[in-house]
Amino acid sequence: MAAWGRRAGFARRWQAAASARSRVAALVGLAALSLVAGIASAAPQHSGGVPRRVVILNATDPYLPAFLALDGAMREVIRTDSTDPVELFAESLDMHRFPRKLLDGDVAALLRKKYRE
């Protein structure tokens, strides 16, 4: 009986964690969609042929089906709506596995170094 109770408790915790992961994925999706909408509606600024650099940040697993679909759609909209060449970069931050406060400053510094013009 005790083993069944432990399994049921594990199943409940697993379902709660899956629900939390799906809520995080949904929030990331909504944020990305609002970003794409903002980019698509912004007035085009001509850079004289100099490629625009766009970094797509993903805080979770970049291989989730929802993220793959969203990433493809973002890239298509950005490239289609841009009058200038676009360089797209992707960064998977994996922030759900590590304490955010521990890495925030380091991640920001690394991204500034990598993508500074």
C-alpha positions in Angstrom: 0.0 0.0 0.0 2.8 2.4 0.9 4.5 1.9 -2.5 1.2 2.8 -4.3 0.9 6.0 -2.2 4.4 7.0 -3.1 3.8 6.4 -6.8 0.6 8.4 -6.7 2.4 11.2 -4.9 5.1 11.1 -7.6 2.5 11.1 -10.3 0.8 14.2 -8.8 4.1 16.0 -8.5 5.1 15.0 -12.1 1.7 16.3 -13.4 2.1 19.6 -11.5 5.6 20.1 -12.9 4.4 19.3 -16.4 1.6 21.8 -15.9 4.1 24.5 -14.8 6.4 23.7 -17.8 3.4 24.1 -20.1 2.5 27.4 -18.5 6.1 28.7 -18.9 6.1 27.6 -22.5 2.8 29.4 -23.1 4.2 32.6 -21.5 7.4 32.4 -23.6 5.2 31.8 -26.7 3.0 34.8 -25.9 6.0 37.0 -25.3 7.6 35.9 -28.6 4.4 36.5 -30.5 4.1 40.0 -29.1 7.7 40.6 -30.1 7.0 39.4 -33.6 3.9 41.6 -33.8 6.0 44.6 -32.6 8.7 43.9 -35.2 6.2 43.4 -38.0 4.3 46.6 -37.2 7.3 48.8 -36.7 8.1 51.2 -39.5 11.0 49.9 -41.6 14.3 51.6 -41.0 16.8 51.3 -43.8 20.3 50.6 -42.7 21.9 51.0 -46.1 22.4 47.3 -46.8 24.1 46.6 -43.4 22.6 43.4 -42.0 20.4 43.8 -38.9 21.3 41.5 -36.1 18.5 39.8 -34.3 19.1 37.5 -31.3 16.3 35.2 -30.4 16.5 34.3 -26.7 15.0 31.1 -25.4 14.9 30.5 -21.7 13.9 26.9 -21.9 14.4 23.8 -24.1 14.8 24.9 -27.8 13.6 21.5 -29.0 10.1 21.7 -27.6 7.6 21.4 -30.5 5.9 24.6 -29.6 9.2 26.5 -29.6 10.2 25.0 -32.9 7.0 26.2 -34.5 7.3 29.6 -32.9 10.9 30.0 -33.8 10.2 29.2 -37.5 7.3 31.6 -37.6 9.4 34.4 -36.0 12.3 33.9 -38.4 9.9 34.0 -41.4 8.2 37.2 -40.3 11.4 38.9 -39.5 13.0 38.0 -42.8 9.9 38.7 -44.9 9.1 42.1 -43.4 12.7 43.4 -43.4 13.9 45.6 -46.2 17.5 45.0 -45.2 19.5 41.8 -44.9 19.0 40.1 -41.5 21.4 38.0 -39.5 19.5 35.8 -37.0 21.1 34.2 -34.0 19.6 31.9 -31.4 20.6 31.5 -27.8 19.2 28.8 -25.5 19.7 30.2 -21.9 18.5 27.0 -20.1 17.5 29.2 -17.2 15.0 26.7 -15.8 17.8 24.4 -14.7 20.0 26.9 -12.9 19.4 29.6 -10.3 18.5 32.7 -12.2 20.0 35.1 -9.8 23.3 33.2 -10.0 23.6 33.7 -13.8 21.6 36.8 -14.8 24.6 39.2 -14.8 26.9 36.7 -16.4 24.5 35.9 -19.2 23.8 39.5 -19.9 27.6 40.3 -20.0 28.2 37.3 -22.3 25.4 38.3 -24.7 26.8 41.9 -24.8 30.2 40.6 -25.7 29.0 38.1 -28.3 26.6 40.5 -30.2 28.2 43.9 -29.8 28.7 45.5 -33.1 
